[in-house]
């Protein structure tokens, strides 16, 4: 398996999610795939603004805490990152570390991480 040095990995992830740019975090009830499938809807749910800091070690993470209102009793298993608060372009996402059901789900600063692979 080939490996890249950290510098080009940082450049790649920062090109995909430009540090300091506002994106939008979504919650999902199942795997997001490559399209952002299974996003929550209704019940007060709304994507929330997320801003990423500087890429390091081939990864980029949110630079502030974010709370996303849940649609109710649905368990969140995945997250997504979008270009807009509604519609927009799905940019990437992944599985949460644990399935979570709560009225609002909070992600600490640095908890939402996208890695160049």
N, C-alpha and C positions, 0 to 999 in steps of 0.2 A: 504494500500500500504506500503510495506517495504521500508526503507530508509537506505542507507549506510552512514557511517561517511565520512568525506572529505578525510582522508588519503587513504583508499582503492580506492576511486574514482580517486584520483590523480595517484595512482599506475596503475590503469586500463588504463587511457587515455595515460599515459607516456609509457606503454607497447605497445599500438597500434601505437603511433607516438612518437618515441624516441626523446627526446629533443636533439638538436644539430645535428641531422641527416638531410641530404638533401632529400626532397621529391619534387614533382612537382605539381603545381597548374594548374587546367584546368578550362575552361569556358564551359557552356552548355546552350542550347537554351530551354530546358525543364527539368523536373524532372530527376535527375541522377539515381534514384532508388537504387538498391543494386549492380549495375554493372558498373556505370559510363556512362550510356546511354546519347545520345543527345549531345555529345561533339562537339564543333566547329571543322571545318577542313578548310584547304586552306586559300588563301588570306592573307598570312603572319602570320596567327595564329600559335602559338606554346606554349606549356606548359612552365611555368617558375619555376625556382627553388624556393623553400620555405623551411624555417627552423623554427621549433617551439621552443619556450622557455620552461621554467620549468612549469609543471602543477600546477595550484592553483585553489582551490574551485571546483575541479572536471572538470576543463577545461584546454585546452592548446591552445595557440595562436601564430601566426607568430611573429618573433622577429625583422622584418625589413619590410620596405615598398616594395611592389612588383607591377610592371606594366606588364599586360598581353596584347599583341596585339590582337585586335579583327579581325575577318574574314571580316569585312566590315560593312554592315548595319544590321546585325543580332543582336537582343536584347539578352543580357546575362541575364538569370534568376536564374542560379544555378552555383555552383562551385564544383570541385572535387579535391581530393588529391590522387596522384599516386606514385608508387615506382620508376618510370622511366620517362624520358622525352618523350619517345614514347613507345607504347605498355605498358608493365609493369602490375602491379597489382593495381586495384582500391581499395583504402583503406577507403574512406568515402567522404562525402560532404554534401551539403545542399543548401537551397534557399538563394539567395542574399536578402538583406533588401529591394531592389528596382530593378526592371528591368532596365538595363543600356545598351544604345547603344552609343558607342564611338569608335574612332580609336584605343584607348588604354584605358584599365580600370585599375585604380590604387587602390590598397588596402593598407591602412595605416598600420603601425606596430600595431599589436594587433587586427586588424579588421577581420582576418580569424580565427575563433574560433571553435574548436571541443569540445563537451561536453560529458562526460560519462553520460549515461542515464540508 
